[in-house]
Amino acid sequence: MKPSIIELGYLGFEVSDLPRWERFAADVLGTGVSPGPQGTRWLRLDDAPARIILSHGSADDCVFTGWKVATVADVDAFAAHLQTQGLTSRYGRDDELAVRHAARMLHFQDPEGNRHEVYAAAAASPGAFKSAIVASGFVTGPGGAGHVVFEAGNYPATIDFATRVLGLKISDHVYLDVGPGIKIEVSFFHTNERHHSMAVAPRAPVPGPKKNIHHFMIEAGSMADLGRARDRCLRFGQPVVMDIGQHPNDHMISFYAHTPSGFLVEFGWGGVKVDDANWKVDAYDRISNWGHRPFGEMPGAAPAMPQPTVEAI
Ligand SMILES: [Fe+2]
């Protein structure tokens, strides 16, 4: 029997503009930023040493997703489970363990080639963390770091991977109209009280740079801190892509902004907690109850006045 994943413990991002990411994390998101081994930067949300691990490189994408299990023996048991599923896995090297502050780590790929890691944390902890600008702190605890959303070319295979291989539970589904007679399904998965630690959407058939990650989410402890983060984002000059709104399934009130790597961060507050004893898997026909509109758009407003051309000025 495979051991249960406790939480989404960390995410690894390879970023091309490390200095801007450091400023974005510290001055906009309000995470801790400290140097990690081998030129990495550790972003902290709580007492865990690194919830997001930044390394310098050209990918500008999520390069690993860390799923925490309780013990090193559980990592070994997960390796045996992967073997029964016909998946190849490898143990992390010492230098990889150091970067993640892990005692043991196993890595393997999902059908899209995303690297997933199952790990047991190293014992020593660097001590308490309190954000300098997010006064209410970040909501982690039993819910883990937050959530990550991937786009999948082979959507059914990735759903199968999430449930059968990782052992995540389906929270619910959202069905979206994306064209005349065309609906897509987005699926949400939990492994603890957080409504979803991971979600998967079919890859949008639009040209553009392929990124595996669509967005990641971190959650503040108060709505005031959500509003302040939005203000800081605008002042910093990092575009807010979807303004404040609320999702129907996890009840999260949030806004979405571009990170310096191009993929999105969702900054949220007020997510619902899942209790498996009475949770009912539901289906929704919309992604937002209200809001989450493009920045600056007024729903139902008259079309904007034409802007004067440069020649007219
Ligand atoms: Fe999200």
Residues whose N, C-alpha, C, O or C-beta is under 5 A from the ligand:
A	BS01	LIG	M217 E266
